[in-house]
Amino acid sequence: MTMELWWDSLDLYLKTMWGIAIPFSTLFIIQMIMTFFGMGDHGEISGDADVDSDMGMPFQFFTLRNLVNFFLGFSWSGISLYNSIDNKVWLTLLSVFFGLILVAIVMALLYALSKTTQSGNIDIKNAVGQPATVYFTIPAAGKGKGKIQMSIQQAVREYDAVSESDEPIRSGSMVRVKSVIDAHTLLVETF
């Protein structure tokens, strides 16, 4: 059966589910490859809804990773259960449930992994002179903070960053740590 015949044989519900599953599965594969090569672990859309809980743990609900995971769980469960559940409303509700469960599982795993790497023995002074990658734009001097990601003492860390530059430093730029401002903020400069 050719691809065109297969697609034409599907009803609108399955076409919609496949239309969601294919691009989001592709995004998931790209995210995984980038994560394994150390490029995409924090590839989130700026505008995350950060809410600090009483435990001091930031929850990021609206991220690219969570969006991809939700639609993976949603679409693949809808495709998998299509022949088992005749009522499409129940099938859609169950698919939403599986999408949310997948997001919760991934968030719990990432949280658990982040706790295993926070041993407390990182000396931030070792960051001085080291290269870093900007992943949230660093505004011009005196206009706020951005974020950098860097490898320090064989661990990848994120820090707030400020600059003395008159121009903002865009996401993806390489910078060097000039000095430590406090335990969470570094002064950086472009190469």
C-alpha positions, 0 to 999 in steps of 0.5 A: 500500500502506498503512502497516498493510499494509506493516508486517503484511507484514514478518517479525519480523526486519525489524520489529525492524530498523525498530523500531530504525531509526525512533527512532534515525534520529529521535534522529540528526536531532534531534542534528544539528539541535541541533549545527547550532544550537550546542545539542547538540554535547556532549549526552552522557549523564553517566556517560561512560567517560572513559579518558585515553590516553598521548597525553592524549586522552580517549576517550568510548565510552559516549555518547548520540551513539555509541549513536545512531550504532551503532544507525543503522549496525546497523539500516540495514545490516540493512534494506539487506542483508536481501534479500541475506543469507539467514542471519540470524545472519550478517546480524546479525553484519554489522550489528553490524560496520557499527554499530561501523564507523560509531561508529569513523568518527564518533569519528575525525572528531570527534577530527580536528575537535577537533584543528583547533580547538585552536590554543593561542592561547585566553587563558582570562583572557578568560573572566572576566565571560562567560556560560556554560551548565552541562552537567554539574551543578556541585556545591555549594561544596567538593564537586567540579567540574562542566562548563560550555560557553562561547564564548570568542574565537569558539570554543566551549570546555568547562571544569571549573567550581566554585562558591561557592554552597551549592546545586548549579547544575543542567545547563542553567543559565546562569552567569557566569565570576567568575574563573580558578582554573587553565588548566582550571577556572573559578569561576562564579556564577549570574546 
